[in-house]
Amino acid sequence: MTRRSAPASEGRPPAFTYRDVRQGVFRGKSEELLCADAIPLPRLAERYGTPLYVYSGSTIRDRTRMFTRAFRGMAHTVCYSVKANSNLSILRLLHQLGCGFDVVSGGELHRVLSVSRKAARNVVFSGVGKMGEEMLLALRAGILLFNVESESELWRLAECAARARKVAQIALRVNPDVSAQTHPYISTGLYDDLDLRLVSMGFGAVRRGPWLHQYFVGWPYTHGQPEVWERDPASREPWYGRDKGGIYCATQRVDGYLSMDAANGGGTLTTRPLAFKGNRLRLNVHTTGGGSARVALLDAQGKVFPGFSADECEVIQDDAIDYEVRWKKGPDVSSLTGQSVRVQVTMRNAKLYALQFTS
């Protein structure tokens, strides 16, 4: 936990700072330690053990009040997304600060209710997979409103509300056909996108070069026939002319589910010490828009191994899943086999998906 070179506040929330902490029997020894709200993290680790998740109450309070002040002068409800972190202590603190909650499941709603039954008054129930039992739980708890995502969900909610003898407050979620330019796994659909409500994946995946292909079957409605058929038989006819389902293929890059990204300002990734076998270092990397990457190999203390500095590395400008890293002396890294090695990748306008040592 001792600071080595980075400035005290660089890249850290205000509550996580390095401080001079006096230690020893007579407090004569001073050491710079990383602290959370002025409490040294090593002291917390000694008391509670590791791994240990530490959150800053002061930062949460400050950010919540700052966000709330932005809407002063108008009626509003600030709702915390429980799926971001459902730790009960955090939920309790946010409830005390006057926050509402956005939940996407009955389990998340149960956690909010365990903090306070009164918290239900400011709960918004979102998500596309709401089940009848979850809707009944939310209705009986008296939540603020449901974000309705589809026509079939609206009918199901109406049935649950009638059964519970409650009035369901709703808001309709409308997709404005605007691309969020975010990760494809979490982006919302556009007007012309495929709209499947029931999907069954096949086993395994087929690899072709740098791509993985996963086949699945899908239908534009949920299990069984559309619910509206039971209420209005005349509505069946339009459905007969619609797509009744098909076989589809989802394609993704090998090891491409997550990446470490560097924007135009650049960034550096340094791994923990690694022990490897092999004589080549290969990257799954994608540089774009004039981007580039360079690699340095360091020892466990962060000192560059001779001949393996970033300056001696050939500039990487490619889109490849097995790019062979080369330095002025060549690609061979076998001289470092068995030693503790940190891989340091400096990038700009680039994505690093994976790295591996091979023979």
C-alpha positions, 0 to 999 in steps of 0.5 A: 500500500506504500506509494511509489511514484504516482501523485497522491490524487492521480486517478483516485476518488477524493476520499482515497489518498496517500497520507503520512501515517505515524506507526510504531510503539512511540509513533516515531516512524512515518510512512505514506499509506493509501487511506480511505476517509483517512483510515489506512487501508492496511489497518482495515485489511489487518482487521477484516482480512482480504480480499476486502472491498472498501467504499467511501461513505464521504464520497457517496454522500458528496456525489449524491448531494451534488447530483441532487443539487443539480435538480433543485427547483424542480420536482424530481426523484433521484434513483440509484441503480441497485444492479450497480452495487446491491451492498446493503450498507450502501443501499441504507446510506442512499436511503438515508440521503433521500434516494430512490432505487431502480430495480430490475428483479424481485431479488433487488426489490427484496434487498431494498425492502430489507433496508426499509419498507418505506423505501418502496415508495421511491422504487422504479421497477425496470427491465424486460424480464419481469415475472408475475410473482415479481410484479405482485411483490412490487404492487403489494409493496407499493412501489412508485412505478413500473417502467413498462417495456412491451405490450405483453408486459403491460397486459401481464401487469394489468392482470397482476394489478387486478389480482392484487386489487392495486392500481399500477403506476406506469411509465412507458419506455420508448426507444427513440432510435438513437444509437448510444455508441456503447458496447454492443452487449449493453446497447439498446436496439434500433428501429431496424434491429432484430427483435427476438423475445425467446432465444435458445442457444446451441451448444458451443461455438464455431471458430473461423479465423479470428471470429467465433460463431454461435448459432441460436434459434429465436422467435418474436414472442415469448413461450407459447402463442402470443397472449393477446390471442386468448383475449382477441382471437381476431388479432391472430390473423396479422401474426400469421403473416409475421416472422415466426422465428428462425435460425440465427448466428451471433459473431464475436471476436475471439477473446473479444468480450472485454477489452482494455481501451485507450482513447486519443489521450493514451494510457498505460496498462501494467500487469502484475508479475507473471511467470511464463514459459515460451519464447514469444509474446502475442497480443490480441489487439486492435488499433484504430484512427491512427492509434498505436501500441508499444510493449515493455517488459519489466521486472517485479520492481518495475525496472525495464529489462535491457532490450525490452523497453517501449522505445525499442519496441516496434510500433504496433498498428494492426487489428490481429488476435495473435500479433507477435511483439517485436523489439529491435533485437527481435521477438525472442523473450526466452531469456526471461523465462522463469523470471517475474515479468510485468508486461507494460502496454502503452496505447493510444486509440487502441483496444487490448483484448488479451495477451499470451506467451507462446512457443 
